[in-house]
Amino acid sequence: MKERLEQIKANAVREIQKSDGLAKLNDVRVAFLGKKGELTAVLKGMKDVLPEDRPMVGQLVNETRESIEKLIEETKSKLEAAEREFRMKQEVIDVTLPAKKNRVGHRHPNTIALEEVERIFVGMGYEVVEGPEVEYDYYNFEALNIPANHPAKDEQDTFYINDEIVLRTQTSPVQVREMEKGKLPIRMIAPGRVFRSDEVDATHSPSFHQIEGLVIDKHITFADLKGTLAEFAKQLFGEGTKVKFRPHHFPFTEPSAEVDVTCFKCGGKGCRFCKGAGWIEILGCGMVHPRVLKMSGIDPEEYSGFAFGVGLERIALLKYEIDDMRLLYENDDRFLKQF
């Protein structure tokens, strides 16, 4: 029995010394000290040992167990220390390496342009007002002097929810809603998303943004409109910017005009950017039609006003010299991070 125990101990020492990891060492422990291990088998065979020899054999078994357990614990400590040292070497931080840059998002070109326009008009005493994108046909067309079967409806073919509800084609309905409140005078701009049945190309989209302005007060004239838009153009495009008004027709304003500004690239001399004209079309405007005032409950004999509308994307395209409107909506990070 003594020889057998010494052989078991020698085998255990040899296997422990060969262990190159904690998992392997645990396998050795189970093989010699587990429920089905070699030492356990010796203990189970104690019934075959003579009664007078059992104390001595039991002592030998315990000594062998303690010796093996002690060696396993010592080896385990060494392996854990080696693994910890290896892991620390792998996880060490090299403070001389450049740090990873934390990329933070920023405002979209449309948002930048909108905030600049809002800043200009708020500085002139205007209020920023918003309204619903899903609008009644009455506010989108009829209250703006565009009755049923009016040709202007064809120019703004839109998306109908039903006979009475549409996706708004302009932010002018917000102006009508403000006029109906009867709180005069009014100085407001109405930015927001609008929808028209347009084909997608470099300058058109079925969904885009407009900024429309409205002023209603006593003794408002076309001269007030010209002065306001001239100041707006100077603040947006530069102090040397000039404006030009061309007669036009809008159902909800009379008289109406298209507004051009001098090219901010060439100063009006003519270049590729303005196609040699020296001028760039920027917005539409006019004096609020008396019929529109009446339908909103305002006496056109006592009050007058002007309105204007500009495409937000057009401002962004011009200001940042972007040649394709689709770039604003493709979410291409290579494009957007320029701003």
C-alpha positions as CSV (number, residue, x, y, z in Angstrom):
1,M,0.0,0.0,0.0
2,K,2.8,2.4,0.9
3,E,4.5,1.8,-2.5
4,R,1.2,2.4,-4.2
5,L,0.7,5.7,-2.4
6,E,4.2,6.8,-3.2
7,Q,3.6,6.0,-6.9
8,I,0.3,8.0,-6.8
9,K,2.2,11.0,-5.3
10,A,5.0,10.8,-7.9
11,N,2.5,10.7,-10.7
12,A,0.6,13.6,-9.2
13,V,3.8,15.7,-8.9
14,R,4.8,14.9,-12.4
15,E,1.4,15.9,-13.8
16,I,1.2,19.1,-11.7
17,Q,4.6,20.2,-12.9
18,K,3.5,19.6,-16.5
19,S,0.4,21.9,-16.0
20,D,0.7,25.0,-18.1
21,G,-2.6,26.6,-17.1
22,L,-5.3,26.7,-14.4
23,A,-7.6,24.5,-16.5
24,K,-5.0,21.8,-16.8
25,L,-4.1,22.0,-13.1
26,N,-7.8,21.6,-12.2
27,D,-7.9,18.4,-14.4
28,V,-5.0,17.0,-12.4
29,R,-6.7,17.8,-9.1
30,V,-9.9,16.0,-10.2
31,A,-7.8,13.0,-11.5
32,F,-6.1,12.5,-8.1
33,L,-8.3,14.1,-5.5
34,G,-11.8,14.0,-7.0
35,K,-14.7,11.6,-6.2
36,K,-13.4,9.2,-8.8
37,G,-9.7,10.1,-8.2
38,E,-6.8,7.7,-7.4
39,L,-6.6,8.6,-3.7
40,T,-10.4,8.3,-3.3
41,A,-10.1,4.8,-4.8
42,V,-7.5,3.9,-2.1
43,L,-9.8,5.2,0.6
44,K,-12.7,3.1,-0.7
45,G,-10.4,0.0,-0.6
46,M,-9.7,0.5,3.2
47,K,-12.3,-2.2,3.9
48,D,-9.9,-4.7,2.5
49,V,-7.0,-3.6,4.8
50,L,-6.4,-5.5,8.0
51,P,-8.0,-3.7,11.0
52,E,-4.6,-3.3,12.8
53,D,-3.1,-1.7,9.6
54,R,-5.9,0.8,8.9
55,P,-4.6,3.7,11.1
56,M,-1.2,3.6,9.5
57,V,-2.7,3.4,5.9
58,G,-5.1,6.2,6.7
59,Q,-2.3,8.4,7.9
60,L,-0.3,7.7,4.8
61,V,-3.3,8.5,2.6
62,N,-3.8,11.8,4.4
63,E,-0.2,12.7,4.2
64,T,-0.2,12.0,0.5
65,R,-3.4,14.1,0.0
66,E,-1.9,17.0,2.0
67,S,1.3,16.9,0.0
68,I,-0.6,16.8,-3.3
69,E,-3.0,19.6,-2.2
70,K,-0.1,21.8,-1.0
71,L,1.8,21.4,-4.3
72,I,-1.5,22.2,-6.3
73,E,-2.0,25.4,-4.3
74,E,1.6,26.5,-4.8
75,T,1.4,25.8,-8.5
76,K,-2.0,27.5,-8.7
77,S,-0.6,30.7,-7.1
78,K,2.3,30.7,-9.6
79,L,0.0,30.2,-12.6
80,E,-2.4,32.9,-11.5
81,A,0.5,35.4,-11.0
82,A,1.8,34.5,-14.5
83,E,-1.6,35.0,-16.1
84,R,-2.1,38.3,-14.2
85,E,1.2,39.6,-15.4
86,F,0.5,38.5,-19.0
87,R,-2.9,40.2,-18.9
88,M,-1.5,43.4,-17.5
89,K,1.1,43.4,-20.3
90,Q,-1.6,42.9,-22.9
91,E,-3.9,45.6,-21.3
92,V,-1.2,48.2,-20.6
93,I,-2.1,51.7,-21.8
94,D,0.5,53.5,-23.9
95,V,0.0,57.1,-22.9
96,T,2.2,58.2,-25.8
97,L,-0.3,57.0,-28.4
98,P,-2.6,59.7,-29.9
99,A,-6.1,59.6,-28.4
100,K,-9.1,58.5,-30.4
101,K,-11.0,61.6,-31.4
102,N,-14.6,61.7,-30.1
103,R,-16.7,62.7,-33.2
104,V,-19.5,65.0,-32.2
105,G,-22.4,65.8,-34.5
106,H,-23.2,69.3,-35.6
107,R,-26.0,71.2,-37.1
108,H,-27.3,70.4,-40.6
109,P,-26.7,73.1,-43.4
110,N,-30.4,73.7,-43.5
111,T,-30.5,74.3,-39.7
112,I,-27.5,76.7,-39.9
113,A,-29.2,78.7,-42.7
114,L,-32.6,78.8,-40.8
115,E,-31.0,80.0,-37.6
116,E,-29.3,82.8,-39.4
117,V,-32.5,83.9,-41.1
118,E,-34.4,83.7,-37.8
119,R,-31.7,85.8,-36.1
120,I,-32.0,88.5,-38.8
121,F,-35.7,88.8,-38.6
122,V,-36.0,88.5,-34.8
123,G,-33.5,91.3,-34.7
124,M,-36.0,93.4,-36.7
125,G,-38.8,92.6,-34.3
126,Y,-40.4,89.6,-35.9
127,E,-41.9,86.6,-34.2
128,V,-41.2,83.0,-35.3
129,V,-44.5,81.1,-35.7
130,E,-45.1,77.5,-36.7
131,G,-48.2,75.6,-37.9
132,P,-49.5,72.2,-38.9
133,E,-47.9,70.4,-41.9
134,V,-51.2,68.6,-42.6
135,E,-53.5,71.4,-43.4
136,Y,-57.1,72.2,-44.5
137,D,-57.6,73.0,-48.2
138,Y,-59.3,76.2,-47.1
139,Y,-56.2,77.6,-45.3
140,N,-53.8,76.3,-48.0
141,F,-55.7,77.6,-50.9
142,E,-59.1,79.3,-50.5
143,A,-58.1,81.7,-47.7
144,L,-55.1,82.8,-49.9
145,N,-57.3,83.8,-52.7
146,I,-56.9,80.5,-54.6
147,P,-60.5,79.2,-55.0
148,A,-61.4,75.7,-56.4
149,N,-60.4,75.2,-60.1
150,H,-58.0,78.2,-59.9
151,P,-55.0,77.8,-62.3
152,A,-52.6,78.4,-59.4
153,K,-53.7,75.1,-57.9
154,D,-52.2,73.3,-60.9
155,E,-48.9,75.0,-60.3
156,Q,-48.9,73.7,-56.7
157,D,-50.3,70.2,-57.3
158,T,-50.0,68.6,-53.9
159,F,-50.7,65.5,-51.9
160,Y,-54.4,65.2,-50.8
161,I,-55.5,63.3,-47.7
162,N,-59.1,63.8,-48.7
163,D,-61.1,66.5,-50.4
164,E,-60.6,68.9,-47.5
165,I,-57.2,68.0,-46.1
166,V,-53.8,68.3,-47.8
167,L,-50.1,68.3,-47.1
168,R,-49.4,72.0,-47.1
169,T,-47.7,73.3,-50.3
170,Q,-46.5,76.5,-48.5
171,T,-46.3,77.9,-45.0
172,S,-48.7,80.7,-45.9
173,P,-51.5,79.0,-44.0
174,V,-49.7,79.8,-40.8
175,Q,-50.0,83.5,-41.7
176,V,-53.8,83.1,-42.3
177,R,-54.2,81.4,-38.9
178,E,-52.3,84.3,-37.2
179,M,-54.4,86.9,-39.0
180,E,-57.6,85.1,-37.9
181,K,-56.6,85.6,-34.3
182,G,-57.1,89.3,-34.7
183,K,-54.1,90.3,-32.7
184,L,-52.7,93.3,-34.6
185,P,-50.2,94.4,-35.6
186,I,-48.4,91.3,-36.9
187,R,-44.7,90.8,-37.6
188,M,-43.9,87.2,-38.1
189,I,-42.0,84.6,-40.1
190,A,-43.2,81.1,-40.6
191,P,-40.5,78.5,-41.3
192,G,-41.4,74.8,-41.9
193,R,-41.6,71.8,-44.2
194,V,-43.9,71.9,-47.2
195,F,-44.8,69.3,-49.9
196,R,-45.4,69.4,-53.6
197,S,-45.7,66.7,-56.2
198,D,-42.3,67.5,-57.8
199,E,-39.8,65.1,-59.5
200,V,-36.6,64.8,-57.6
201,D,-33.6,66.5,-59.3
202,A,-30.8,68.9,-58.5
203,T,-33.2,71.8,-57.6
204,H,-36.5,70.1,-56.8
205,S,-37.9,67.7,-54.2
206,P,-41.4,66.6,-53.1
207,S,-40.5,67.7,-49.6
208,F,-38.6,70.9,-48.8
209,H,-38.7,73.9,-46.5
210,Q,-40.0,77.5,-46.8
211,I,-39.7,80.6,-44.7
212,E,-42.5,83.0,-45.2
213,G,-42.9,86.4,-43.6
214,L,-45.9,88.6,-42.9
215,V,-46.3,92.2,-41.7
216,I,-49.8,93.7,-41.0
217,D,-50.2,97.2,-39.6
218,K,-51.6,100.6,-40.4
219,H,-49.9,102.5,-43.2
220,I,-47.7,99.7,-44.5
221,T,-46.5,100.4,-48.0
222,F,-44.4,98.7,-50.7
223,A,-41.5,100.9,-49.6
224,D,-41.5,99.1,-46.2
225,L,-41.3,95.8,-48.0
226,K,-38.4,96.9,-50.2
227,G,-36.5,98.3,-47.2
228,T,-37.1,95.2,-45.2
229,L,-35.9,92.8,-47.9
230,A,-32.9,95.0,-48.8
231,E,-31.8,94.9,-45.1
232,F,-32.3,91.1,-45.0
233,A,-30.2,90.6,-48.2
234,K,-27.4,92.7,-46.8
235,Q,-27.2,90.9,-43.5
236,L,-27.5,87.5,-45.2
237,F,-25.2,87.9,-48.2
238,G,-23.0,90.9,-47.3
239,E,-23.2,94.7,-46.8
240,G,-22.6,95.5,-50.6
241,T,-25.6,93.4,-51.7
242,K,-28.2,95.2,-53.8
243,V,-31.8,94.0,-54.6
244,K,-33.9,94.2,-57.7
245,F,-37.7,93.8,-57.8
246,R,-39.3,92.4,-61.0
247,P,-43.1,92.5,-61.5
248,H,-44.7,89.1,-61.0
249,H,-48.1,87.6,-60.1
250,F,-49.1,85.8,-56.9
251,P,-52.8,85.2,-56.1
252,F,-52.5,86.3,-52.5
253,T,-50.5,89.5,-53.1
254,E,-51.1,92.6,-55.2
255,P,-48.9,94.1,-56.4
256,S,-46.4,91.2,-56.5
257,A,-42.7,90.9,-57.3
258,E,-39.8,88.5,-57.7
259,V,-36.6,89.7,-55.9
260,D,-33.1,89.3,-57.2
261,V,-29.9,90.0,-55.3
262,T,-26.5,90.9,-56.7
263,C,-24.2,87.9,-57.0
264,F,-22.2,87.7,-53.9
265,K,-19.4,85.9,-55.8
266,C,-18.7,88.6,-58.4
267,G,-20.5,91.6,-56.9
268,G,-22.8,91.9,-59.9
269,K,-20.2,91.8,-62.6
270,G,-21.2,88.4,-64.0
271,C,-19.6,85.0,-63.3
272,R,-20.2,81.3,-63.6
273,F,-22.1,81.2,-60.3
274,C,-24.7,83.7,-61.5
275,K,-24.5,82.5,-65.2
276,G,-23.1,85.8,-66.2
277,A,-26.2,87.8,-65.2
278,G,-24.8,89.4,-62.1
279,W,-28.1,88.8,-60.3
280,I,-29.5,85.7,-58.5
281,E,-33.3,85.2,-57.9
282,I,-33.9,84.7,-54.2
283,L,-37.6,85.1,-53.2
284,G,-41.1,86.2,-54.1
285,C,-43.1,88.9,-52.3
286,G,-45.9,91.5,-52.5
287,M,-48.5,93.5,-50.7
288,V,-51.2,91.3,-49.1
289,H,-54.3,91.1,-51.3
290,P,-57.3,93.0,-49.8
291,R,-59.4,90.0,-50.3
292,V,-57.1,87.9,-48.2
293,L,-57.3,90.5,-45.4
294,K,-61.1,90.5,-45.6
295,M,-61.3,86.7,-45.5
296,S,-59.2,86.7,-42.3
297,G,-61.4,89.3,-40.7
298,I,-59.1,92.4,-41.2
299,D,-60.4,95.6,-42.6
300,P,-58.3,96.4,-45.7
301,E,-59.4,100.1,-45.5
302,E,-57.6,100.4,-42.1
303,Y,-54.8,97.9,-42.3
304,S,-52.4,96.9,-45.0
305,G,-49.4,94.6,-45.1
306,F,-46.8,92.7,-47.1
307,A,-45.7,89.1,-47.4
308,F,-42.7,87.3,-48.7
309,G,-41.5,83.7,-49.1
310,V,-38.1,82.1,-49.6
311,G,-37.0,78.5,-50.0
312,L,-34.7,77.5,-47.1
313,E,-32.8,75.0,-49.3
314,R,-32.2,77.8,-51.9
315,I,-30.6,79.9,-49.2
316,A,-28.4,77.0,-48.1
317,L,-27.5,76.1,-51.7
318,L,-26.5,79.7,-52.5
319,K,-24.8,80.5,-49.3
320,Y,-22.6,77.4,-49.2
321,E,-22.3,77.0,-52.9
322,I,-23.9,73.6,-53.1
323,D,-24.8,72.6,-56.7
324,D,-27.3,69.8,-55.9
325,M,-30.2,69.9,-53.5
326,R,-30.1,66.1,-53.1
327,L,-26.9,66.3,-51.2
328,L,-28.8,67.9,-48.3
329,Y,-30.8,64.8,-47.8
330,E,-28.6,61.9,-48.6
331,N,-27.0,61.8,-45.2
332,D,-23.5,61.4,-46.7
333,D,-21.1,62.0,-43.8
334,R,-18.4,63.1,-46.2
335,F,-20.6,66.0,-47.4
336,L,-22.2,67.0,-44.1
337,K,-19.0,67.1,-42.0
338,Q,-17.8,70.0,-44.2
339,F,-20.2,72.2,-42.3
